[in-house]
Amino acid sequence: MTQTCSVSLNQLVFSWKKTNTLLNIDSLTLHKGEQVFVQGPSGSGKSTLLNLLGGVVLPHSGEVSLLGTPLSTLSQRKRDRFRADHIGVLFQQFNLLPYLSVCDNLLLPCQFSKLRRARTLEEYGSLNAGAHALLEALDLAEYIHHPRPVSQLSIGQQQRVAAARALIGAPEILLADEPTSALDADTRHRFMSLLLEQSRQHNTTLIFVSHDLELRHPFDRVIDLKTLNPAYRVN
Ligand SMILES: Nc1ncnc2c1ncn2[C@@H]1O[C@H](COP(=O)(O)OP(=O)(O)OP(=O)(O)O)[C@@H](O)[C@H]1O
């Protein structure tokens, strides 16, 4: 494995049901800082692939390695720790805590991961300064000193808070599953620019799943699950 390898899949086989193999991926390598768009028909296994990359489920055979660590060698507890330290997640549902402020939501990963906390402190001097820098970068500067609950923000603003939360503490890998589907066209465009710019700045490997093929143009690589995965079949 080279120094620049961030994600590597090797002879991965996975199925939810015993009888049907959903994913069968011979080999896939993603590099540090690479921005990858994953497309494929509904039901082809895009979200399942993100679950495998996040260590939420394990393959039946083959290996998922992240940053040189084969996930199957880690206990459940160590996998959870690894995920908290190294992986940011961004979903269609923002999963923000509605009663917390913008800053408190954004800083949640620093409560679960000492590493992300330490990185934020090292880069910005304090957690608040780190939160402020991200809020500014994501056009949310006006909420820095605003104690109001995150539920009072617009959908586009909430999604940007979720993106800031995924990016805080510079996780090496960011998994994004249809994060723009609740956004209107203008907000979507702006959100994509900010997300790509921020992950580029932090050298984050971005794995972005979407049905919206118009979004794929600025990505370094487009992966079509239908082509990558010979187990794919039309149901
Ligand atoms: N937790 C689960 N338990 C059992 N089956 C599941 C589970 N999650 C997904 N599946 C099944 O796996 C298949 C692939 O689902 P997945 O959500 O990964 O596809 P997808 O490509 O992301 O689909 P979409 O584009 O519609 O979101 C589907 O047939 C789905 O029903």
The ligand as a MOL file (V3000), in Angstrom:
LIG
                    3D

  0  0  0     0  0            999 V3000
M  V30 BEGIN CTAB
M  V30 COUNTS 31 33 0 0 0
M  V30 BEGIN ATOM
M  V30 1 N -30.0800 -2.6370 6.3980 0
M  V30 2 C -30.4930 -3.3670 5.3630 0
M  V30 3 N -31.0010 -4.6020 5.5390 0
M  V30 4 C -31.4200 -5.3650 4.5050 0
M  V30 5 N -31.3480 -4.9580 3.2130 0
M  V30 6 C -30.8510 -3.7500 2.9590 0
M  V30 7 C -30.4030 -2.8820 4.0100 0
M  V30 8 N -29.9540 -1.7410 3.4490 0
M  V30 9 C -30.1250 -1.8670 2.1230 0
M  V30 10 N -30.6600 -3.0740 1.8270 0
M  V30 11 C -30.9660 -3.5710 0.4810 0
M  V30 12 O -29.7660 -3.5280 -0.3010 0
M  V30 13 C -30.0380 -3.0910 -1.6280 0
M  V30 14 C -29.1850 -1.8840 -1.9490 0
M  V30 15 O -29.6010 -0.8070 -1.1290 0
M  V30 16 P -28.7780 0.5540 -1.0610 0
M  V30 17 O -29.5580 1.4820 -0.1850 0
M  V30 18 O -27.3750 0.2570 -0.7050 0
M  V30 19 O -28.8500 1.0100 -2.5890 0
M  V30 20 P -28.6440 2.4510 -3.2160 0
M  V30 21 O -27.9050 2.2580 -4.4900 0
M  V30 22 O -28.0390 3.3820 -2.2190 0
M  V30 23 O -30.1530 2.8580 -3.4850 0
M  V30 24 P -30.8090 4.3120 -3.6300 0
M  V30 25 O -30.1220 4.9850 -4.7580 0
M  V30 26 O -32.2390 4.0090 -3.9260 0
M  V30 27 O -30.6290 5.0080 -2.3040 0
M  V30 28 C -31.5410 -2.8200 -1.6980 0
M  V30 29 O -32.1690 -3.9430 -2.2720 0
M  V30 30 C -31.9410 -2.6520 -0.2480 0
M  V30 31 O -33.2650 -3.0610 -0.0340 0
M  V30 END ATOM
M  V30 BEGIN BOND
M  V30 1 1 1 2
M  V30 2 1 2 3
M  V30 3 2 2 7
M  V30 4 2 3 4
M  V30 5 1 4 5
M  V30 6 2 5 6
M  V30 7 1 6 7
M  V30 8 1 6 10
M  V30 9 1 7 8
M  V30 10 2 8 9
M  V30 11 1 9 10
M  V30 12 1 10 11
M  V30 13 1 11 12
M  V30 14 1 11 30
M  V30 15 1 12 13
M  V30 16 1 13 14
M  V30 17 1 13 28
M  V30 18 1 14 15
M  V30 19 1 15 16
M  V30 20 2 16 17
M  V30 21 1 16 18
M  V30 22 1 16 19
M  V30 23 1 19 20
M  V30 24 2 20 21
M  V30 25 1 20 22
M  V30 26 1 20 23
M  V30 27 1 23 24
M  V30 28 2 24 25
M  V30 29 1 24 26
M  V30 30 1 24 27
M  V30 31 1 28 29
M  V30 32 1 28 30
M  V30 33 1 30 31
M  V30 END BOND
M  V30 END CTAB
M  END
